[in-house]
């Protein structure tokens, strides 16, 4: 696991039901979208007060952000951008003008 960022936030922790500083880490995560593996930065909260295996949690808003980030990474890597139509340069035809006689 590659940790990209590490911060702390004072909050009511849903893991231990106490108010304390929880660690917020941003780490490299993997998921599969439409059969393709996607690597993206995921934000996770960690309770250091409990000595249990389930010390990580992700608030709903952060989960939505993580999913949106994974989708953006998928699109960046696997979805071709619609190419803009090439602008046809207007070619002026230079012909000899006929003068009325």
N, C-alpha and C positions, 0 to 999 in steps of 0.2 A: 504494500500500500504506500503510495507516494502522497505525502501531505503537502498541499500547496499553500495553505494558510492556517494559522492557529490564533484564535481570539478567545476572550471570555465575556460572559454576559451574566449580570445578576438577574435572576428570575425565579419564579416558583417552579421547581423541577417536578415534572410528572412521574419521574422514575422513583424518587425517594420521598416525594411530598414535602420537601423542605425548601425554603428560600436560600439560595446560595449561588455562587458563581459556577456556571456550567461552561465547559469548553465548547467552542464552535470551531470545527475544522472543515476545511475545504480539501477534499482529496480526489484523486483520480479514481473514477469508477467505470465499470463496464456494464452495458446492457445490450439487449438485442431488440432491434426495431425492424420489422418486416424481413426477418431472417438475416439481417446484417448486424455485425458487432459494432457497437458505438462506444467510444471512450469519451468521457465528459467530466468536467469538474462538478462534484457533488458536495453539498453542504450537509453536515451531520452535527448534532448536539450530543455531548457526552457528559454524563453524571459521574463525577469522581468520588461521590460520597458513598455509593453502593459498591460492594465487592461482588457483583454478580456478572454473569456473562451478558446479560441484557441491560447494558448501561448506556446504549445509544438510543436516541430518538430523533425524529424529524417532525417539527411542527407542520401543520397542514399547508400553510402559506409557503414555507420553505420547500415542501414536497412538490408543490405546483411549480415553483421556480426551478427545481432540479429537473422535473419532467420537460419543462420548456427548454432548458439548456440542452438536454439530451436530444430533443427534437431538432434544435438548431444545428447541433453538431452533425446529426444524421443528414440533414439537408445540405449542409456545407460539404460533406464528404461524398454523398451518394446521389444527390439530385442535381441534375444539370440545370443551370440557369437558362431560362429562355433567352435565346440570342435575339438581340435587337435586330430588326430587319435592316439590311444594309440600305443606306440612303443612296438612291440612284442619283448620280450627279446629272444635273441637267446639261445636256450637250447641245450647244447652240449650233445650228446648222448655218454655215455661212455660204449662202448661194449668191450668185450674181443677180442683182435686181435688174429687172427689165424696165427700161424707161419707155413710157408711152411715146409713140412717134406721131 
